[in-house]
């Protein structure tokens, strides 16, 4: 299983998309801190589609790359991590 990529290892287009979705979805600083702590723990993620539910938001990805944020209530696809 791959590890989730760090911010610096993400392609520029992916980083830009994540920042836009973070703003669109009004992800708070407290929420981003939860995300930061999770990423710093070096979690394994599946090769295919996955998501991590933080309660107030979800982050969705594919393999080592996070791809987008969803708000509470939006359906995610893939394996829960």
N, C-alpha and C positions, 0 to 999 in steps of 0.2 A: 504494500500500500504506500502511496506517496505521502509526503508531508505537505501541509498547506504552505504555499509560497509566502515569503515575507514581502512587505510593501516594495522594497527595492528590487526584488526579483521579478515583479510583475511587469508585463509589457505596458508601455506608456498609455496605449489606448484603453487597456483594462483599468488602469489607475484612474484615468479621466472619467470613464463610465461610472466607476464606483463612487467617485466624488460627486458626480451629478446625481446619482440615485440617492446618496446619503442626504443631499440637500433637498431633493424632491420629496423624500419620505420623512423628512424632519427627524433624522436619527440624532439623538441627544449626545452630549459629551459623555454622560454616564453610560449610555449604551455603547458608545465607541470604546470606552475604557473596558467594559466587559469583553468586547471583541478583541481588544489588544491583549488582555490577559490570556484569553483562549489561544490566540495565535502564538504568543510567546511560550505557551506550554508545548508547542511543537506537535500538534495533534496529527494523527494519521487520517487521511481522507480517502475515499474510494477512487478508483481510476475513472469511473463514470460520473454521472450526476449525483450531487449530494446537497444537503442543507443542514444548517445548525440553527435551531430555534432558541432565541434568547428571551422569549416571552413578548417583549415589546416590538421585536423585529426578527427577521431571519436573514441569514446570509446564505446565498446559494452559489454553488460552484461546480466545476467539472475538473476532476483530477486535482492537481496542485493549485489551480487557479480559482479564486473567488470571482464570481461573475456579476452578481447583482444583490441588492438588498430588497426585501419584501417587508411590508408592514404586517402587524398582527392581523390575522384573518385571511391573508392572501395565501393561496395554495402553493406549495412548493412541490417540485418533483425530485425524484431520486431518493437516495438512502439518507436517513437521518443519522447524523453523527453526534 
